[in-house]
Every structure is written in structure tokens, then in C-alpha cells.
């Protein structure tokens, strides 16, 4: 059977399974819609969290970015993984102890203010919309290649599927669907990486093949010979300053992501939040420690397959012609010598490869079995759709629960709240689809912008809300607004060519910091503004300060027995 046939079969089977799981776990009550009735086992929540967090950026885009950034691409690994550790250890157990439904719910109650709740809901919407746009882009790429449709149609198909999962099942349906999706995406990633590791190094363990073979050194030498940047030399694509700021932005952003934080509200107890965080870290590490190896394998195979070939030779390669039809792979013999060459200079480069096709194309480049290609396509869809569903629910909850129910209509019935929540999902998916068609960068870059917004807006308010009992509503509101507005403005100005269609960027950088790292500056401004204003305005009510102290102290720790 052909690659496309295998892909249709595997994607069809996995989608049918997701639909079955989602239908069997459909909900009719708000507790099930928002937090899955707080009945998800820790290990299942760990798998669902891993699928929710490892988006299309992790599966589709990250290895591609590392392939072309080389050493500097490690910022994504360090930032995203380090950020999850920060979230699991520093925030998740305390947030679960508060027992709320959403991040705006926590901020509204902790800062005893519906204004704070509204500001947090607005931040959640902007973060989630930016994030989900990257997922729609990833879905569009997969469908455009394997269903032979254009990216616009691919995005529309993805929108319909994600809307079904999120509208029907809410958090309960999404959770169990994400458990299934994690199984698919990790199997696809590992089977591909293990097979290529064995082919190139005779070592089936990707991490060991990457570390103890000379594959990275061989790729490095090939790139030097071609006049490309050295693969294993640092600070060639990002300055040391940007490496630091991007890594930190991704870390702080991870710890402030509303759709990931919601996952810790779905378990029965606080201890389960800690346990599920550990399981999720293990499930995440399996893919994240494999990604650098896959990045090297993919780049090595691509160069050896395409560089120096003639147009006729390339057009005889089935996968190359099909990716070329998507517009994400381009060949042009610019110097007329009859051969295609990769070059560092954009004007001289004759092979243009979109970073987002690296993982999806690599099974075909490596000449793996067609069923593996189909499994990787299903894995990419699973990664993107699982995260998109979680993000849509986060946006829906911010509006239907935190704005509509908690502010506009406190007496709303469960049926009314469910209707508003589902309507918001449809609205959000339309906006996300638009940005999926017109993205401001590669999937991984777009997701990095979302992390920057989360770092600059929600993370400081959550951290200070847990550990600073003197932090008040005035400080939190001002901090969130300053951090969010500053970071959004910087991203728009620095990426104005993509976002506004300007001929040149309106701003090259902010003090040498690029758009992916500028969220740290926003976070610093947030902390400074919040701290300064909270100290110059009245303290929170006594019951709020007592609540903050009680949240941080283990149950029974203040009893006379415990003290002795």
C-alpha cells in the first residue's frame, strides 16, 4: 500500500478511537466540563498533562528548529523542560490546594477582585489564542501533505475535529482523549527515532546513539564543508543574551500556562497533583531526550539526500515532490549549474526547507516503512489536537465561568453556563484557525510567543499570590496589565513584517532581546510594578492573608503535636 493509504488508515483508526473515548466521557454538568469532576487518577492525569503540554511545537516543530539552529536550539529543550519542573515543584500543589476551576478563578479570589479576575481572563484568552494558532498550523501542515489538500483546507478540517472533542466532552472527555493521544504520539516519535538511530549508528537507543557516536561531529563537518554554520558551536543563531532570555521566558511561561495549570485541578487530592506532575515529567522526558537525536538524524539525512542532486533527480523522489506541492519545500537552480546546493546565503541557497516539515518528512527521507510514515502523521495530529483542545477549554472557561458566571450572571444555571462555554469554543476556534492560516512564524516560534505572554502576565501574579501575603489587588492588576501590554507590543513591533506586513521590522529587538525572549522583560516589569504598588496601597483583608499562610502550610503542621 502507498504511504497515503497507510496514513489514511492509521489516522482514521486513531481518530475513530478518540471520538469513541470523547463520546463515552461526554459531560452534562459543569464540574465535569471544567475539571473532569476531580476524579482523574494521577498516572492518567500525568499522561494527559504530557499530551496537553507537548503540543505540535514539541512534536512537529522542535526537532526541526534544533536541526537548523544546532546547539542554540537547546533553548527550547532547556526552557520548556525546566519550566515544567518549576511548575510541578513550585506552583501546582498549592494551586490544587486552593481548589478552584481556572487560573482567573484563583486570581479573582486570591486578589478579592472581579477586576483582577477579568484581567486574568483577558490574559488567558490572549495566551491561549496565540498558542492554539501554532497547533492549527501544525494540523494544517499534516493534512496538506497527507490528504493532498492546501494548508487552508487542512486547518479547517483540524478546526472541526478539535471543536468536536472540546464541545462534547469538556475537560473529562478531553482528559481521556489526551491519554490516548499521548500513547499515539510517543509511539510514533520513538519508533521513528529508534529505527533511524539503528540505521545511522547501529545503536537502537537514540540518546546513546546521539551521545556516544560521531553522528553529530559528522553533521558538523558536512555543514562546515558546505559553508553552513557549525552545528555544535554555540551562539551562532542567538547571542548569549538571547539564549538566556529565551530559556527563561519559556520556563516562566510554562509555569504560567492556564491550560496546563487546569490539569492539576482534575485530580482528587493535593498529593495526587504532586504524583501526576512526576508522571508527566517522566512522560515528557521520553520525547524531549529523544528530540536532539532526531534533529541530528533528520538534518544529516536531508543534506545527504538533497544536496548536489539535479532538479530531475529530486523530482524523481516521491516524498520530495509531494512536500514541494505544499509550498513548504522549494527547489530552484539559481546559478544554472544543473545542481541544487544548500548555502548559508539566502540569495545563493537553492533548497528551502520549512522547519515544520522536518519531523513529518524524516521517516520518508530515511526510507522507513510506509506505515511508520502514517504513524508519524497520526502522532503529529495527536500532539497538536490534544493541546488545541485543552487551550480551547481554557479560553471557554475564562469567559463562561470567570466572566459570565462569576461576574455578569452569578445566578446562571449549569445549562446556561454550558451553553456559553460551548459557544465560546466555537468562537475561539474560528480566530485560532485564522492565525493558523496566517501564522507570525514557525509553529515553535508562535508557541514561544504564547509562553512569553504567560511569563509576563500570569506567572508573577500566581507566584506572588502564593508566596507574598502582602500582595494586594491593586498591585496584581497593574502588574498583569503592564506585563501583558508591554510584551504584546514588543512582539508586534519586532515581528511587524509577519504580523503587520511591513517591509522591514518596526523594531529590530528590545535592547538586543528578540521577540521570543522579551517576555522576561515583561515579567520583570510585572514584578516591579506589582511589588511597588502593593507596598504603597492598603494590604489585603486579614482573611486573605490568613488563607495564603494556610495554603503554604501542610495540614496539621501548626498543631501542638506537630510543633513538638
matplotlib code that plots the C-alpha trace (Angstrom):
import matplotlib.pyplot as plt

x = [0.0, 1.1, 2.2, -1.0, -3.2, -1.4, -1.7, -5.4, -5.9, -3.9, -5.2, -8.7, -8.3, -6.8, -9.5, -12.3, -10.8, -10.5, -14.2, -15.3, -13.4, -14.7, -18.3, -18.1, -16.8, -19.2, -20.5, -23.6, -22.5, -20.1, -17.7, -17.2, -16.9, -14.3, -12.3, -13.4, -15.2, -11.9, -11.7, -8.8, -6.1, -2.6, -0.9, -3.7, -3.5, 0.3, -0.2, -2.9, -0.8, 2.1, -0.1, -1.6, 1.8, 3.7, 2.0, 2.5, 5.5, 7.1, 6.3, 6.2, 8.5, 11.0, 13.4, 13.1, 14.2, 17.1, 18.1, 18.6, 19.7, 22.1, 23.5, 21.4, 18.2, 18.8, 17.0, 13.7, 14.7, 16.0, 13.2, 10.2, 11.5, 12.9, 9.7, 7.7, 9.9, 9.3, 5.5, 5.4, 7.5, 6.7, 3.1, 1.0, 0.4, -0.5, -2.9, -4.6, -5.0, -6.9, -9.4, -10.6, -11.6, -9.3, -6.4, -8.6, -10.8, -7.7, -6.6, -10.1, -10.5, -6.9, -7.0, -10.6, -11.5, -13.6, -11.4, -8.4, -10.5, -11.4, -7.8, -6.6, -9.3, -8.2, -4.6, -5.7, -7.5, -4.5, -2.1, -4.4, -5.2, -1.5, -0.7, -3.6, -2.7, 0.5, -1.5, -3.8, -0.8, 0.7, -2.6, -2.8, 0.7, -0.1, -3.3, -1.9, 0.8, -1.0, -4.5, -3.1, -5.1, -3.9, -3.0, -6.1, -8.3, -6.1, -6.6, -10.4, -10.5, -8.5, -10.8, -13.8, -12.2, -10.9, -14.3, -16.0, -13.7, -13.9, -17.6, -18.9, -16.7, -15.3, -12.4, -13.5, -13.7, -10.5, -8.6, -9.2, -8.8, -5.4, -4.3, -5.0, -3.3, -0.1, 0.1, 0.0, 2.4, 5.1, 4.9, 5.3, 8.2, 10.1, 9.6, 10.9, 13.9, 14.9, 14.7, 16.9, 19.3, 19.8, 20.3, 22.9, 24.8, 23.9, 22.6, 18.9, 18.8, 18.5, 20.0, 23.1, 23.4, 23.5, 25.9, 28.4, 28.6, 30.2, 26.9, 26.8, 30.5, 29.9, 27.0, 29.1, 31.8, 29.3, 27.9, 31.4, 32.2, 29.0, 29.7, 26.9, 27.1, 28.8, 26.1, 27.7, 29.2, 27.1, 25.8, 25.7, 22.0, 21.2, 23.5, 24.3, 21.9, 19.1, 19.8, 19.4, 16.3, 14.5, 15.2, 14.0, 10.9, 10.0, 10.5, 8.4, 5.8, 5.4, 4.7, 2.0, 0.2, -3.5, -4.4, -1.6, -2.4, -6.0, -4.9, -3.8, -7.4, -8.7, -7.1, -8.8, -6.2, -3.2, -0.9, -2.2, -1.2, 2.4, 2.3, 0.7, 3.3, 6.1, 4.4, 4.0, 7.7, 8.7, 6.4, 7.7, 11.3, 10.9, 10.3, 12.4, 15.6, 15.0, 14.4, 18.1, 19.0, 16.1, 17.2, 20.7, 19.5, 17.0, 19.4, 22.1, 19.7, 18.2, 21.6, 22.8, 19.5, 19.1, 22.4, 24.2, 21.2, 19.8, 16.2, 15.4, 16.8, 14.9, 11.7, 12.0, 11.9, 8.2, 8.2, 10.2, 7.7, 4.7, 6.2, 7.1, 3.4, 2.6, 4.9, 7.0, 9.9, 11.3, 14.0, 15.5, 18.7, 19.7, 23.2, 22.2, 24.8, 22.3, 22.7, 20.9, 23.0, 22.4, 24.1, 24.2, 23.5, 19.7, 20.4, 22.6, 20.6, 18.8, 17.0, 14.5, 13.1, 10.4, 11.4, 8.0, 8.3, 11.5, 9.9, 7.0, 9.2, 12.1, 10.6, 10.2, 13.7, 15.1, 13.2, 11.3, 8.2, 5.1, 3.1, 5.7, 5.1, 1.4, 2.0, 4.2, 1.4, -1.1, 1.4, 1.7, -2.1, -2.4, 0.1, -1.5, -5.1, -4.6, -3.1, -5.6, -8.5, -7.0, -6.4, -9.9, -11.3, -9.1, -10.5, -14.0, -13.7, -12.2, -15.3, -18.1, -17.0, -14.9, -16.6, -20.2, -20.9, -18.7, -19.2, -22.1, -24.7, -23.9, -27.3, -26.7, -27.9, -25.5, -27.2, -26.7, -23.0, -22.5, -24.2, -21.9, -18.8, -19.5, -20.4, -17.0, -15.2, -16.7, -15.8, -12.2, -11.6, -12.6, -10.0, -7.4, -8.0, -7.3, -4.0, -3.2, -3.6, -1.6, 0.9, 3.5, 6.3, 7.1, 5.0, 7.6, 8.2, 4.5, 4.2, 7.2, 5.3, 2.5, 4.9, 6.3, 2.9, 2.2, 5.6, 4.9, 1.3, 0.0, 3.2, 4.1, 0.5, 0.3, 3.8, 3.2, -0.4, 1.0, 4.2, 3.5, 0.6, 1.1, 0.4, -2.9, -5.4, -4.0, -0.5, -1.7, -3.9, -1.4, 1.4, -0.6, -1.7, 1.8, 3.5, 0.9, 0.6, 4.4, 5.1, 2.4, 3.6, 7.2, 6.2, 4.1, 6.8, 9.7, 7.6, 5.8, 6.8, 4.8, 2.0, 1.5, 3.0, 5.7, 8.7, 11.1, 10.7, 9.5, 11.9, 14.9, 14.9, 14.5, 17.9, 19.2, 16.5, 14.4, 10.6, 10.9, 12.8, 11.1, 8.5, 11.2, 11.4, 7.6, 7.8, 10.4, 8.2, 5.2, 7.1, 8.4, 5.1, 3.1, 5.5, 5.8, 2.1, 1.2, 3.5, 2.1, -1.6, -3.7, -2.8, -5.2, -8.0, -6.9, -8.8, -6.9, -3.6, -4.6, -5.6, -2.3, -0.4, -2.7, -2.2, 1.6, 1.5, 0.8, -2.3, -1.7, 1.7, 0.6, -1.0, 0.7, 1.6, 3.3, 5.3, 6.8]
y = [0.0, 3.6, 6.0, 8.0, 4.9, 3.8, 7.3, 7.4, 4.0, 4.9, 8.4, 7.1, 4.4, 6.7, 9.4, 6.8, 5.8, 9.4, 10.1, 6.9, 7.9, 11.5, 10.3, 7.8, 10.5, 13.3, 15.5, 17.4, 19.1, 22.0, 20.1, 17.5, 20.2, 22.3, 19.9, 16.4, 16.0, 16.0, 12.2, 11.6, 9.1, 10.6, 8.4, 9.2, 12.8, 12.6, 11.2, 13.8, 16.6, 15.4, 15.3, 18.7, 20.3, 18.6, 20.4, 20.5, 22.6, 19.7, 17.0, 18.8, 21.8, 21.4, 18.9, 21.0, 24.1, 22.3, 20.8, 24.3, 26.1, 23.4, 24.0, 27.1, 25.1, 23.7, 26.8, 25.1, 21.9, 23.7, 26.3, 24.0, 21.2, 23.4, 25.3, 22.2, 21.3, 24.8, 24.5, 21.0, 21.8, 25.5, 26.1, 23.0, 21.6, 25.0, 25.8, 22.4, 23.2, 26.3, 24.0, 26.4, 25.7, 28.1, 30.4, 33.5, 31.9, 31.6, 35.2, 36.6, 35.0, 35.5, 39.2, 39.6, 41.4, 40.8, 43.3, 41.1, 38.1, 39.9, 40.9, 37.4, 36.1, 38.5, 37.4, 33.7, 34.4, 36.1, 33.4, 30.6, 32.1, 32.6, 29.1, 27.4, 29.2, 27.2, 24.0, 24.8, 25.5, 22.1, 20.3, 22.2, 21.0, 17.4, 17.4, 19.3, 16.7, 13.5, 14.4, 16.3, 19.5, 23.0, 24.3, 26.4, 23.3, 21.3, 23.9, 23.9, 20.1, 20.4, 23.1, 20.9, 17.9, 19.9, 21.7, 18.3, 17.0, 20.2, 20.9, 17.4, 16.2, 19.2, 18.5, 14.9, 14.0, 15.9, 14.2, 10.6, 11.5, 13.1, 9.9, 8.0, 10.8, 10.6, 6.9, 7.5, 10.5, 8.9, 5.6, 7.5, 9.5, 6.6, 4.1, 6.6, 7.8, 4.2, 3.0, 5.8, 5.6, 1.9, 2.7, 5.5, 4.3, 0.7, 1.7, 1.5, 3.8, 7.3, 9.1, 6.8, 6.9, 10.7, 10.9, 8.1, 8.0, 10.5, 11.4, 15.0, 15.5, 14.1, 16.5, 19.4, 18.7, 18.4, 21.8, 23.3, 21.9, 23.4, 26.8, 26.5, 27.3, 24.8, 22.6, 22.1, 25.6, 27.8, 31.3, 31.4, 31.9, 33.5, 35.7, 34.6, 37.2, 35.8, 32.2, 33.2, 35.3, 32.8, 29.9, 31.9, 33.1, 29.5, 28.4, 31.2, 30.9, 27.1, 27.8, 30.3, 28.4, 28.3, 25.2, 23.2, 24.5, 23.5, 19.9, 19.9, 20.7, 17.5, 15.1, 14.1, 15.3, 17.6, 14.7, 13.4, 16.7, 16.1, 12.5, 13.3, 16.1, 13.4, 11.1, 13.9, 14.8, 11.2, 11.0, 14.4, 13.4, 10.3, 12.6, 15.5, 13.5, 11.9, 15.2, 16.3, 12.9, 13.0, 16.6, 15.4, 12.3, 14.3, 17.1, 14.5, 12.5, 15.6, 17.0, 13.7, 13.1, 16.5, 18.4, 18.1, 16.5, 17.8, 19.0, 15.8, 13.6, 15.5, 15.3, 11.6, 11.4, 10.8, 12.4, 15.5, 16.3, 15.9, 18.2, 20.6, 20.8, 22.1, 25.0, 24.1, 22.6, 24.6, 23.9, 26.5, 26.1, 29.8, 29.6, 27.4, 24.7, 21.9, 21.0, 22.0, 23.3, 24.3, 27.6, 29.9, 32.9, 33.1, 34.5, 31.6, 28.8, 26.6, 24.3, 25.9, 23.7, 24.8, 23.8, 22.5, 19.6, 18.0, 15.5, 14.7, 14.1, 12.3, 8.7, 9.0, 10.6, 7.7, 5.2, 3.7, 1.6, 3.4, 2.5, 4.4, 7.5, 7.1, 6.7, 9.8, 11.8, 10.5, 11.4, 14.9, 15.3, 13.8, 16.3, 19.3, 18.3, 17.4, 20.7, 22.7, 21.0, 22.0, 25.6, 25.9, 24.7, 27.2, 30.1, 28.8, 28.5, 32.0, 33.5, 31.2, 30.6, 33.6, 36.4, 35.2, 33.2, 34.9, 38.5, 39.0, 36.5, 34.8, 33.1, 31.3, 27.7, 24.9, 24.5, 28.2, 28.1, 25.0, 26.7, 29.8, 27.6, 25.7, 28.8, 30.3, 27.3, 27.8, 31.5, 30.7, 28.0, 30.5, 33.0, 30.3, 29.0, 32.4, 32.7, 29.0, 30.1, 33.3, 32.5, 35.0, 32.4, 28.7, 26.6, 26.5, 30.3, 31.1, 28.9, 30.6, 33.9, 32.4, 31.4, 34.9, 36.3, 33.8, 34.7, 38.4, 38.3, 35.3, 33.8, 36.8, 37.1, 33.4, 33.2, 36.3, 35.2, 32.0, 33.3, 37.0, 37.6, 41.3, 41.3, 43.1, 43.5, 46.9, 45.5, 42.3, 44.1, 46.7, 44.1, 41.9, 44.7, 46.2, 42.9, 41.7, 45.0, 45.6, 42.0, 42.1, 45.4, 44.3, 41.0, 43.0, 45.6, 43.1, 40.7, 43.5, 42.0, 38.9, 40.4, 43.8, 43.2, 45.9, 45.9, 46.0, 45.2, 48.3, 47.3, 45.0, 44.0, 45.3, 46.1, 43.1, 40.8, 39.2, 38.5, 35.1, 36.3, 39.7, 38.1, 38.0, 41.8, 41.9, 39.6, 41.8, 44.9, 43.0, 42.0, 45.5, 47.3, 44.7, 44.9, 48.7, 49.3, 46.7, 48.3, 51.8, 50.8, 49.1, 45.4, 42.6, 41.8, 39.7, 36.6, 36.7, 36.9, 34.0, 32.0, 32.5, 31.3, 28.3, 27.2, 27.1, 25.1, 21.3, 20.2, 19.8, 21.4, 24.2, 21.8, 21.4, 17.8, 18.8, 21.6, 19.0]
z = [0.0, -0.6, 2.1, 1.7, 2.1, 5.2, 6.6, 6.0, 7.6, 10.7, 11.1, 10.6, 13.2, 15.8, 15.2, 15.5, 18.8, 20.0, 19.0, 20.9, 24.0, 23.8, 23.3, 26.2, 28.5, 27.4, 30.2, 31.2, 34.4, 34.9, 37.3, 34.6, 31.9, 33.7, 35.9, 34.9, 38.2, 40.0, 39.6, 37.2, 38.6, 39.0, 36.3, 33.8, 34.6, 34.0, 30.5, 29.7, 31.0, 28.9, 25.8, 26.7, 27.2, 24.4, 21.6, 17.9, 18.7, 20.6, 18.1, 14.8, 15.2, 18.0, 16.3, 13.1, 14.9, 16.6, 13.2, 11.8, 15.0, 16.1, 19.6, 20.1, 19.6, 23.1, 24.4, 23.6, 25.5, 28.5, 28.7, 28.2, 30.4, 33.1, 33.2, 33.8, 36.7, 38.1, 37.7, 39.3, 42.3, 43.0, 42.0, 41.1, 44.6, 46.1, 43.3, 43.7, 47.4, 46.5, 44.7, 42.0, 38.4, 36.5, 36.8, 36.6, 39.3, 41.6, 40.8, 41.3, 44.7, 45.9, 45.0, 46.1, 42.9, 39.9, 38.1, 38.7, 37.6, 34.3, 33.6, 34.2, 31.9, 29.2, 29.6, 29.4, 26.1, 24.5, 25.6, 24.5, 21.2, 20.4, 21.5, 19.6, 16.4, 16.3, 16.8, 13.9, 11.8, 12.6, 11.8, 8.5, 7.6, 8.3, 6.4, 3.4, 2.9, 3.6, 2.4, -0.6, 0.3, 0.7, 4.2, 4.5, 4.0, 6.4, 9.1, 8.5, 8.9, 12.1, 13.5, 13.0, 14.8, 17.7, 18.2, 18.4, 21.2, 23.3, 22.9, 23.5, 26.3, 28.2, 30.4, 31.2, 27.5, 26.7, 29.5, 28.4, 24.8, 25.7, 27.4, 24.1, 22.1, 24.3, 23.5, 19.8, 19.7, 21.9, 19.9, 16.6, 17.9, 19.4, 16.6, 14.1, 16.2, 17.2, 13.6, 12.3, 15.2, 14.3, 10.6, 11.1, 14.2, 14.9, 18.3, 18.9, 21.9, 20.4, 23.5, 23.5, 19.7, 19.8, 22.7, 22.0, 18.2, 15.9, 14.1, 15.4, 14.5, 11.0, 10.5, 11.9, 9.3, 6.5, 7.4, 7.5, 4.1, 2.7, 4.2, 6.7, 10.3, 12.6, 14.2, 17.6, 18.1, 20.4, 19.9, 16.1, 15.8, 19.1, 21.2, 24.7, 26.0, 23.9, 24.8, 28.5, 28.0, 25.6, 28.0, 31.0, 29.1, 28.2, 31.8, 33.4, 30.6, 31.2, 34.9, 33.9, 31.2, 32.1, 30.2, 31.9, 35.3, 34.9, 34.6, 38.3, 39.3, 37.9, 40.4, 43.7, 46.2, 46.6, 46.9, 43.5, 42.0, 43.0, 41.8, 38.5, 38.0, 38.4, 36.0, 33.5, 33.8, 33.0, 30.0, 28.7, 29.2, 27.0, 24.0, 25.0, 25.4, 22.0, 20.2, 19.9, 18.4, 15.9, 14.9, 14.0, 12.2, 10.2, 9.1, 8.2, 6.0, 4.4, 3.3, 2.0, 0.1, -1.5, -1.7, -5.0, -6.8, -10.1, -10.4, -12.4, -9.6, -6.9, -8.8, -9.1, -5.3, -4.4, -0.9, -2.2, -4.9, -2.6, 0.0, -2.7, -3.7, -0.2, -0.7, 2.4, 0.3, -2.6, -5.2, -7.5, -9.6, -9.2, -10.7, -13.6, -13.0, -13.0, -9.3, -6.2, -3.3, 0.3, 1.2, 4.2, 2.0, 1.3, -2.2, -3.1, -1.3, -3.7, -1.3, 1.0, 3.8, 6.2, 9.7, 10.4, 7.9, 9.4, 11.8, 9.5, 6.4, 8.1, 8.0, 4.3, 3.9, 5.9, 3.8, 6.7, 6.1, 4.8, 8.0, 10.1, 8.0, 8.6, 12.4, 12.5, 10.8, 13.4, 16.1, 14.9, 14.7, 18.2, 19.7, 18.0, 18.6, 22.3, 23.1, 21.0, 22.8, 26.2, 25.1, 23.8, 27.1, 29.0, 26.8, 27.2, 30.9, 31.2, 29.6, 30.6, 34.2, 35.2, 33.3, 32.6, 35.8, 38.4, 37.2, 34.7, 35.9, 39.2, 39.2, 35.9, 35.8, 34.8, 31.5, 30.7, 31.7, 29.5, 26.5, 26.9, 27.3, 24.2, 22.2, 23.2, 22.0, 18.5, 18.5, 19.7, 17.1, 14.3, 15.5, 16.0, 12.5, 11.0, 12.7, 11.8, 8.1, 8.6, 11.3, 12.6, 12.4, 12.6, 14.9, 17.6, 17.4, 17.6, 20.7, 22.2, 21.9, 23.9, 26.6, 26.7, 27.2, 30.0, 31.7, 31.6, 32.8, 34.8, 36.3, 38.6, 39.8, 40.6, 42.3, 44.4, 45.2, 46.8, 48.5, 49.3, 51.6, 51.4, 47.6, 47.0, 44.2, 43.1, 42.6, 40.9, 38.4, 37.5, 37.1, 34.8, 32.6, 32.3, 31.6, 29.1, 27.1, 27.0, 25.8, 23.2, 21.9, 21.6, 19.8, 17.3, 16.7, 16.4, 14.2, 12.3, 8.9, 9.6, 11.7, 10.0, 6.6, 6.9, 4.6, 7.5, 11.2, 13.1, 15.9, 15.5, 19.1, 22.6, 24.0, 22.0, 23.2, 20.4, 20.4, 21.9, 25.0, 25.5, 27.8, 30.6, 30.4, 30.7, 33.7, 35.4, 34.9, 36.2, 39.4, 40.0, 39.4, 41.4, 44.4, 44.4, 44.1, 46.7, 49.2, 48.7, 48.9, 51.7, 52.5, 51.6, 54.1, 57.1, 55.9, 52.6, 54.4, 56.6, 53.6, 51.9, 55.0, 55.4, 51.8, 52.2, 55.4, 55.3, 57.1, 60.8, 60.7, 63.1, 65.7, 69.1, 68.3, 65.1, 66.8, 69.2]

ax = plt.figure().add_subplot(projection="3d")
ax.plot(x, y, z, "-o")
ax.set_aspect("equal")
plt.show()
